[in-house]
């Protein structure tokens, strides 16, 4: 009688505990979408290709999708289908998947991001910036005009000409309230 091991190495948990992930799989990582909704995914290979990550996430037409890894500093980096990433290196355990063939570049709080959808919401921008969504707002910079606030559920199209620039700032304050 054989028993199958279900001992999955949670990459994020091992990093949080201050240790490197073990050298062999299976591994638990997370994949998310354009709304930054994440779900767990199991993968065997410690150094998977982009194709392997997409397939592990249940994506069948991998050529029609973009994959980004979320780096430890919060930036996004595209992982091509034939490119590998090392899950044991620490800090590479979350990915974003977009059903798209092209990416868009945005600037948010002076950091440049690649984004895999032609639109992005104010709520997602706040999450990317790592700010408190209740007390912070986000604005689209308008050169030569008045900057436009972007509501949480409002979508900004990114497929126009040029780089879209966004910034965040506090919208609510308790200063002066007794």
GIDASUL-V510389 format. One record per backbone hydrogen bond with DSSP energy under -1.0 kcal/mol. NH is the residue of the N-H (numbers start at 1). CO is the residue of the C=O. If there is no record, write none. Layout:
NH_CO / NH_CO
This chain:
8_6 / 9_26 / 11_28 / 14_10 / 15_11 / 16_12 / 17_13 / 18_15 / 19_14 / 27_43 / 28_9 / 29_41 / 30_93 / 31_39 / 32_95 / 36_33 / 39_31 / 41_29 / 43_27 / 50_83 / 51_81 / 53_49 / 54_50 / 55_51 / 56_52 / 57_53 / 58_55 / 59_54 / 62_60 / 64_61 / 65_62 / 66_98 / 68_96 / 69_77 / 70_94 / 71_75 / 74_71 / 77_69 / 79_67 / 83_80 / 85_48 / 87_46 / 89_86 / 95_30 / 96_68 / 97_32 / 98_66 / 100_98 / 104_115 / 106_113 / 107_164 / 108_111 / 109_166 / 111_108 / 113_106 / 115_104 / 120_156 / 122_151 / 122_154 / 123_152 / 125_121 / 126_122 / 127_123 / 128_124 / 129_125 / 130_126 / 131_126 / 136_132 / 137_169 / 139_167 / 140_148 / 141_165 / 145_142 / 148_140 / 150_138 / 154_151 / 156_120 / 158_118 / 166_107 / 167_139 / 169_137 / 171_135 / 172_135 / 177_174
